[in-house]
Amino acid sequence: MSVAGVAEALDFFGTTSLIAVSRGLAEFHARRPVLVVANGETLLALPVEGLDAERLAAFERLCAPANPVLVITRQRASALGIGAATPMALRLSARHSAEMILALVGDAKTVGHFDAKPAGAAASAAVQLAKLSQGLPAVLAAKVERAEAFAQIVSVEADAVARFRDEAVRSLTIASEASVPLNSGTRTRFVVFRDAFGASSVAIVVGKPDVSGVVPVRLHSACLTGDVFGSRRCDCGDQLKLALGRLEDLGGGFILYLAQEGRGLGLANKMRTYQMQDGGLDTVDANTTLGFDDDERDYGVAARMLQMLDCTRVALLTNNPAKLEGLAKAGIDIVRRLPLEAPINADNRRYLTAKAERAGHQLDHLMASLADTPDSKQDAPLAT
């Protein structure tokens, strides 16, 4: 087959640029560097996740004679006292160790004076790739003059990184499904969706929902701590149980169990924000201090799942206005909202208060109880 014929055949499996992003994510998961290209500039970027002395020394040798900079998000820059509207590049001195770099990225108490400048498009895309990999949202980066010298390293275009999430949604397919009876007595069908890049979300079909009408739907972000282990730090497990019971009472519906642990930050970063919260930060500040938005989730995948299930008119089981807005923007007709009022206890009261006061969650039963509990207004982790 000719070169042109091979290229045409490969296009069926995805564009070259988006295949490169997928490979770049695999490299970041393995804590290896990638090349990121934008506007004629090529950067060699290494994720900070898992950085140690040996990895830092190897990357510095790879970059020589250039000196790498530390690229952080605008949120992390703000936490360090740097006014920023874009990701920022921090100049590093020869004395910066791996431990010091990790403190610049993830220590809530780090302060100081920094030589910083706005990061370019390639550096910004490298940080976005780190976020997509659900690692720490920062990279070490150095400008490359002769990209051909790094032929063995995956090269990623910045524009393709920006399109990645939308492409993942468009690539969604139904991988498998089966009947799953639950201990509660509820009979369900699990429909597993998978995108072209390996992520899986599940639609739990409760009963026999009538998709020609208004279907009760719960969007539930995966929560290992709450759903599986019954953590009292959040109300996720309680909401999941409430949703299952409510859908059964209503004659059927869908729970979309989304692969968006920790408001889209990933499990490791969720634990990091928990540590910051234990140190005194409120939950919004914990997420942004680590370098993220307070909520990194995208509901395009949920909308696509519903469309593939022939469901476009829903009654949404949620207290979170962001879910209403996100799903509506993605093209789903939300006819009404159905509240989910989880039990309040000594361990989750602060957490639920944070959702109501800082994230606008509609928790009328909680707000009614706060008048007699002034200590409950301290903040706690935001819900998924």
C-alpha positions in Angstrom: 0.0 0.0 0.0 1.2 3.5 -0.8 2.1 6.0 1.9 -1.0 8.0 1.0 -3.1 4.8 1.3 -1.7 4.0 4.7 -2.5 7.5 5.9 -6.0 7.3 4.6 -6.6 4.0 6.3 -5.2 5.2 9.6 -7.5 8.2 9.5 -10.4 5.8 10.2 -8.8 5.1 13.6 -8.5 8.8 14.5 -6.6 11.8 13.4 -2.8 11.8 13.8 -2.9 14.7 16.2 -5.5 13.2 18.6 -3.7 9.8 18.5 -0.7 11.7 19.6 -2.6 13.2 22.6 -3.6 9.7 23.6 0.0 8.6 23.5 1.1 11.7 25.3 -1.3 10.9 28.1 0.1 7.4 28.3 3.6 8.9 28.6 2.5 11.3 31.4 0.9 8.3 33.2 4.3 6.6 33.0 6.0 9.9 34.1 7.9 10.3 30.9 8.4 13.5 29.0 6.6 14.6 25.8 7.1 17.3 23.2 4.4 19.9 23.0 4.1 22.1 19.9 2.3 25.4 19.4 2.9 28.5 17.2 6.2 27.3 16.0 7.6 26.6 19.5 8.4 23.1 20.7 8.8 22.4 24.4 10.0 19.3 26.2 7.6 18.8 29.1 7.8 16.4 32.1 4.9 15.9 34.5 5.8 16.9 38.1 3.7 13.9 39.4 6.2 11.4 40.9 9.2 13.7 40.6 12.3 12.6 42.5 16.0 13.5 42.4 16.9 10.9 39.8 14.0 11.9 37.5 14.8 15.6 37.8 18.5 15.0 37.1 17.7 12.9 34.0 15.4 15.6 32.7 17.9 18.3 33.2 20.5 16.3 31.2 17.9 15.8 28.5 17.2 19.6 28.3 20.8 20.8 28.5 22.0 23.4 27.7 18.5 24.9 28.4 17.3 25.2 31.9 13.8 23.9 32.6 11.1 26.1 34.1 8.2 25.1 36.3 4.8 25.7 34.6 1.8 26.0 36.9 -1.8 27.0 36.5 -3.1 30.4 37.2 -4.9 29.1 40.3 -1.7 27.7 41.7 0.1 31.0 40.8 -2.5 32.9 42.7 -2.0 30.6 45.8 1.7 31.5 45.6 0.9 35.2 45.6 1.5 35.7 41.9 -1.1 37.7 40.1 -2.0 35.7 37.0 -4.6 35.4 34.3 -2.9 32.5 32.5 -0.6 29.6 33.4 2.7 30.9 34.6 6.3 29.8 34.1 8.6 30.0 37.2 12.3 30.3 36.8 14.2 27.7 38.8 17.6 28.0 40.4 20.3 25.4 40.5 19.5 24.8 44.1 15.9 23.7 43.5 15.6 20.1 44.5 12.7 17.7 43.6 11.3 18.2 47.1 11.4 22.0 46.7 9.7 21.8 43.3 6.9 19.6 44.7 6.4 22.1 47.5 6.0 24.8 44.9 3.3 22.7 43.3 1.4 21.2 46.2 2.3 22.7 49.5 -0.5 25.0 50.8 1.9 26.9 53.0 4.5 27.7 50.4 5.1 31.5 50.0 7.9 33.7 48.6 9.1 35.8 45.8 9.2 34.2 42.3 10.7 35.1 39.0 7.6 34.3 36.9 6.2 35.2 33.4 3.1 34.1 31.5 3.4 30.7 29.9 3.0 30.4 26.2 0.5 28.2 24.3 2.8 25.1 24.3 3.4 25.3 28.1 -0.3 25.9 28.8 -1.2 22.9 26.7 1.4 20.8 28.6 -0.3 21.7 31.9 -3.7 20.8 30.5 -2.3 17.4 29.4 -1.1 16.9 33.0 -4.6 17.7 34.3 -6.1 15.3 31.8 -3.8 12.6 33.1 -5.2 13.4 36.6 -1.7 14.1 38.0 -0.5 17.2 39.7 -1.4 20.2 37.4 2.2 21.3 36.7 5.1 20.4 34.4 8.8 21.1 34.0 9.4 22.4 30.5 12.3 23.6 28.4 12.4 25.0 24.9 13.7 22.6 22.2 15.7 24.0 19.3 16.1 20.8 17.3 13.0 18.7 17.6 14.5 16.0 15.3 17.0 15.2 18.1 14.1 13.9 20.1 12.6 11.6 17.5 11.9 8.9 20.0 9.7 11.1 22.2 6.0 11.5 21.5 5.1 14.9 20.0 1.7 16.5 20.8 0.1 19.6 19.2 -1.4 22.1 21.6 -4.6 22.5 19.6 -5.2 18.7 19.8 -5.0 18.8 23.6 -7.7 21.5 23.6 -10.0 19.3 21.5 -9.3 16.1 23.4 -12.4 16.1 25.7 -14.8 16.8 22.9 -13.3 14.1 20.8 -13.5 11.6 23.7 -17.2 12.4 23.9 -17.8 11.9 20.2 -15.9 8.5 20.3 -18.2 7.1 23.0 -19.6 3.6 22.3 -21.5 1.0 24.2 -19.0 -1.7 25.2 -21.3 -4.2 27.0 -24.4 -4.6 29.1 -25.9 -7.1 31.5 -28.6 -7.6 34.1 -27.4 -6.9 37.7 -29.8 -7.6 40.6 -28.9 -5.6 43.7 -28.9 -6.6 47.4 -31.7 -4.0 47.9 -33.9 -6.1 45.7 -33.7 -3.6 42.9 -33.3 -5.2 39.4 -31.0 -3.2 37.1 -29.2 -3.4 33.9 -25.7 -2.0 33.7 -24.7 -0.5 30.3 -21.0 0.2 30.1 -19.8 3.0 27.8 -16.2 3.4 26.7 -14.5 6.1 24.7 -11.6 5.7 22.3 -9.1 6.7 24.9 -10.0 4.0 27.5 -12.3 5.9 30.0 -15.4 4.0 31.1 -18.7 5.3 32.5 -21.8 3.3 33.3 -25.5 3.8 32.9 -27.5 1.9 35.6 -30.9 1.3 34.2 -33.4 0.9 37.0 -36.7 -0.7 36.0 -38.1 0.0 32.6 -37.9 3.8 32.0 -40.1 5.2 29.3 -37.8 7.2 27.1 -40.7 8.6 25.1 -41.5 10.7 28.2 -39.7 12.5 31.0 -37.1 10.1 32.5 -35.8 10.5 36.1 -32.0 10.7 35.9 -29.2 10.9 38.4 -25.7 12.0 37.4 -23.4 10.5 39.9 -19.7 11.1 39.9 -17.7 8.1 41.1 -16.7 8.3 44.7 -14.6 5.4 46.0 -14.5 6.7 49.5 -18.2 7.3 49.9 -19.9 4.8 47.5 -17.7 1.8 48.3 -16.4 2.4 51.8 -19.1 4.5 53.3 -17.0 7.5 54.2 -18.8 9.9 56.5 -16.8 12.8 55.0 -19.2 13.1 52.1 -22.8 12.3 51.3 -22.1 10.6 48.0 -22.9 7.0 49.2 -26.1 8.2 50.8 -27.2 10.1 47.6 -26.5 7.0 45.5 -28.7 4.8 47.7 -31.4 7.5 47.8 -31.3 7.8 44.0 -31.7 4.0 43.5 -34.7 4.0 45.8 -36.3 7.1 44.3 -35.9 5.7 40.7 -37.6 2.5 41.8 -40.5 4.4 43.4 -40.9 6.4 40.2 -41.1 3.4 38.0 -37.6 3.5 36.5 -34.9 5.7 35.4 -31.1 6.1 34.8 -28.2 6.6 37.1 -25.2 7.7 35.1 -22.1 6.6 37.1 -19.4 8.9 35.7 -15.6 8.4 35.9 -15.1 11.8 37.5 -13.7 11.1 40.9 -13.1 14.1 43.2 -15.0 16.6 41.0 -12.9 15.5 38.1 -9.5 15.9 39.8 -8.9 12.1 40.2 -8.5 10.0 43.3 -4.9 11.0 44.1 -5.6 14.7 43.9 -8.8 14.3 45.9 -6.7 12.9 48.7 -4.3 15.8 48.4 -7.1 18.3 48.8 -8.4 16.3 51.8 -5.0 16.9 53.4 -5.2 20.6 52.7 -8.7 20.7 54.2 -7.4 18.9 57.3 -4.8 21.6 57.5 -7.5 24.3 57.7 -8.3 25.3 54.1 -11.9 25.4 52.9 -12.7 23.1 50.1 -12.9 25.6 47.2 -9.5 27.0 48.3 -8.1 23.5 48.6 -8.9 22.7 45.0 -7.6 26.0 43.7 -4.5 26.0 45.9 -3.6 22.7 44.3 -4.0 24.4 40.9 -7.4 23.3 39.7 -10.8 24.9 39.2 -13.1 24.2 42.1 -14.9 21.8 39.8 -13.2 20.2 36.8 -16.1 18.0 35.6 -17.6 18.2 32.1 -21.1 16.9 31.5 -20.8 16.4 27.7 -20.2 12.7 28.3 -23.4 12.4 30.4 -25.4 14.1 27.6 -24.0 11.8 25.0 -24.8 8.7 27.1 -28.4 9.9 27.5 -28.7 10.5 23.7 -27.4 7.1 23.0 -30.0 5.7 25.3 -32.7 7.7 23.4 -33.3 9.8 26.4 -33.4 13.6 25.9 -36.1 14.8 28.4 -35.2 14.3 32.0 -36.2 15.0 35.6 -32.8 15.5 37.2 -32.2 14.1 40.7 -29.7 16.7 42.1 -29.1 19.5 44.5 -26.3 20.9 42.4 -27.2 23.8 40.0 -24.0 23.2 38.1 -25.3 19.8 36.9 -28.5 21.4 35.7 -26.6 24.0 33.8 -24.0 21.6 32.4 -26.5 19.1 31.1 -28.7 21.7 29.6 -25.8 23.3 27.8 -25.0 19.9 26.4 -28.4 19.6 24.8 -30.6 17.7 27.3 -34.1 19.1 28.1 -34.4 19.3 31.9 -38.1 19.4 32.7 -37.7 19.5 36.4 -35.4 19.0 39.4 -35.9 16.4 42.1 -34.0 17.0 45.3 -31.9 14.4 47.1 -31.7 15.2 50.9 -29.1 13.0 52.4 -28.9 12.4 56.2 -27.0 15.0 58.3 -24.6 13.8 60.9 -21.8 15.2 63.0 -19.2 14.2 60.4 -20.8 15.6 57.3 -22.5 18.7 58.6 -19.6 21.0 57.8 -19.3 19.3 54.4 -23.0 19.8 53.5 -22.8 23.4 54.8 -19.9 24.0 52.4 -21.9 22.7 49.5 -24.8 25.0 50.3 -22.9 28.2 51.2 -20.0 28.0 48.7 -21.3 26.0 45.8 -24.9 27.0 45.8 -26.3 23.5 46.4 -30.0 23.6 47.2 -30.1 21.9 50.6 -33.2 23.3 52.3 -33.2 20.7 55.1 -29.7 21.6 56.0 -30.2 25.4 55.9 -33.2 25.0 58.2 -31.1 23.3 60.8 -28.2 25.7 60.8 -29.8 28.4 63.0 -29.3 26.2 66.1 -25.7 25.0 65.1 -23.4 28.0 64.7 -20.3 25.8 64.6 -21.6 24.1 61.4 -20.7 27.0 59.2 -17.1 25.9 59.0 -16.2 24.6 55.5 -15.6 21.1 54.3 -15.1 19.1 51.1 -17.4 19.9 48.2 -19.5 17.1 46.8 -19.2 15.2 43.7 
